[in-house]
Amino acid sequence: MDARNESPNSFTAGDQVYWCSPNQTLSNGDKLLYGALGEVIGPATSGYPGRVCMLFPGNGPNGIQCDPSELSSEEPSRRGV
């Protein structure tokens, strides 16, 4: 796996994927909103093994370290909100 381009669960930098877990507000003010479409920017930093670094609209430029099990390439049902 090329660590610059690929992330766990076959997500690759540039992939557009959805947040599929409940809404969260992080300590820095960034938000993860159910059904939000974001972009994979690569594997997470060394402090977060197995996670994916994501950019979501309205959040800071450094990305959010997400567990791949909370992401999907398919839009989630609105029933999960």
C-alpha positions as YAML, in Angstrom:
chain: A
units: angstrom
residues:
- id: 1
  name: MET
  ca: [0.00, 0.00, 0.00]
- id: 2
  name: ASP
  ca: [1.36, 3.43, -0.94]
- id: 3
  name: ALA
  ca: [0.86, 5.38, 2.31]
- id: 4
  name: ARG
  ca: [0.67, 8.65, 0.41]
- id: 5
  name: ASN
  ca: [-2.39, 7.68, -1.58]
- id: 6
  name: GLU
  ca: [-4.29, 4.78, -0.04]
- id: 7
  name: SER
  ca: [-6.04, 4.36, 3.28]
- id: 8
  name: PRO
  ca: [-7.66, 1.47, 5.16]
- id: 9
  name: ASN
  ca: [-10.80, -0.19, 3.72]
- id: 10
  name: SER
  ca: [-9.62, 0.58, 0.18]
- id: 11
  name: PHE
  ca: [-10.29, 4.32, 0.48]
- id: 12
  name: THR
  ca: [-7.89, 6.29, -1.70]
- id: 13
  name: ALA
  ca: [-6.93, 9.94, -1.51]
- id: 14
  name: GLY
  ca: [-9.50, 11.90, -3.49]
- id: 15
  name: ASP
  ca: [-12.37, 9.47, -2.82]
- id: 16
  name: GLN
  ca: [-15.67, 11.11, -1.89]
- id: 17
  name: VAL
  ca: [-17.28, 9.28, 1.03]
- id: 18
  name: TYR
  ca: [-20.12, 9.88, 3.50]
- id: 19
  name: TRP
  ca: [-20.07, 10.13, 7.30]
- id: 20
  name: CYS
  ca: [-22.51, 7.43, 8.48]
- id: 21
  name: SER
  ca: [-22.42, 7.79, 12.26]
- id: 22
  name: PRO
  ca: [-24.32, 10.16, 14.56]
- id: 23
  name: ASN
  ca: [-23.50, 13.87, 14.54]
- id: 24
  name: GLN
  ca: [-20.44, 14.87, 16.56]
- id: 25
  name: THR
  ca: [-18.83, 18.17, 17.50]
- id: 26
  name: LEU
  ca: [-15.12, 17.83, 18.17]
- id: 27
  name: SER
  ca: [-13.18, 19.78, 20.81]
- id: 28
  name: ASN
  ca: [-11.72, 22.09, 18.12]
- id: 29
  name: GLY
  ca: [-15.21, 22.97, 16.82]
- id: 30
  name: ASP
  ca: [-15.11, 20.75, 13.73]
- id: 31
  name: LYS
  ca: [-18.35, 18.88, 13.09]
- id: 32
  name: LEU
  ca: [-19.17, 15.47, 11.71]
- id: 33
  name: LEU
  ca: [-22.73, 15.47, 10.43]
- id: 34
  name: TYR
  ca: [-24.64, 12.32, 9.49]
- id: 35
  name: GLY
  ca: [-24.74, 12.02, 5.70]
- id: 36
  name: ALA
  ca: [-22.07, 14.69, 5.08]
- id: 37
  name: LEU
  ca: [-19.98, 14.10, 1.98]
- id: 38
  name: GLY
  ca: [-16.25, 14.48, 2.52]
- id: 39
  name: GLU
  ca: [-12.98, 13.77, 0.77]
- id: 40
  name: VAL
  ca: [-10.30, 11.27, 1.78]
- id: 41
  name: ILE
  ca: [-6.94, 13.03, 1.96]
- id: 42
  name: GLY
  ca: [-4.98, 9.93, 2.96]
- id: 43
  name: PRO
  ca: [-4.24, 7.65, 5.88]
- id: 44
  name: ALA
  ca: [-4.44, 9.15, 9.35]
- id: 45
  name: THR
  ca: [-1.35, 10.31, 11.18]
- id: 46
  name: SER
  ca: [0.70, 7.81, 13.16]
- id: 47
  name: GLY
  ca: [-1.24, 8.57, 16.34]
- id: 48
  name: TYR
  ca: [-4.40, 7.11, 14.77]
- id: 49
  name: PRO
  ca: [-3.50, 3.74, 13.21]
- id: 50
  name: GLY
  ca: [-6.13, 2.27, 10.93]
- id: 51
  name: ARG
  ca: [-7.99, 5.56, 10.53]
- id: 52
  name: VAL
  ca: [-8.53, 7.75, 7.46]
- id: 53
  name: CYS
  ca: [-7.85, 11.48, 7.29]
- id: 54
  name: MET
  ca: [-10.94, 13.26, 5.93]
- id: 55
  name: LEU
  ca: [-11.91, 16.78, 4.89]
- id: 56
  name: PHE
  ca: [-15.55, 17.77, 5.41]
- id: 57
  name: PRO
  ca: [-17.09, 21.10, 4.31]
- id: 58
  name: GLY
  ca: [-17.05, 23.82, 6.94]
- id: 59
  name: ASN
  ca: [-14.24, 22.26, 8.98]
- id: 60
  name: GLY
  ca: [-10.57, 23.17, 9.34]
- id: 61
  name: PRO
  ca: [-7.99, 22.39, 6.65]
- id: 62
  name: ASN
  ca: [-6.06, 19.76, 8.63]
- id: 63
  name: GLY
  ca: [-8.62, 16.98, 8.29]
- id: 64
  name: ILE
  ca: [-10.37, 14.73, 10.76]
- id: 65
  name: GLN
  ca: [-9.09, 11.26, 11.68]
- id: 66
  name: CYS
  ca: [-12.06, 8.94, 11.03]
- id: 67
  name: ASP
  ca: [-12.63, 5.25, 11.64]
- id: 68
  name: PRO
  ca: [-13.32, 3.70, 8.22]
- id: 69
  name: SER
  ca: [-16.25, 1.76, 9.67]
- id: 70
  name: GLU
  ca: [-18.06, 5.10, 10.06]
- id: 71
  name: LEU
  ca: [-17.66, 5.98, 6.37]
- id: 72
  name: SER
  ca: [-19.34, 4.75, 3.20]
- id: 73
  name: SER
  ca: [-18.99, 5.37, -0.51]
- id: 74
  name: GLU
  ca: [-22.80, 5.14, -0.69]
- id: 75
  name: GLU
  ca: [-25.07, 7.84, 0.66]
- id: 76
  name: PRO
  ca: [-26.67, 6.68, 3.92]
- id: 77
  name: SER
  ca: [-30.40, 6.50, 4.48]
- id: 78
  name: ARG
  ca: [-31.93, 9.62, 5.99]
- id: 79
  name: ARG
  ca: [-33.60, 7.37, 8.58]
- id: 80
  name: GLY
  ca: [-30.32, 7.24, 10.49]
- id: 81
  name: VAL
  ca: [-30.43, 10.92, 11.41]
...
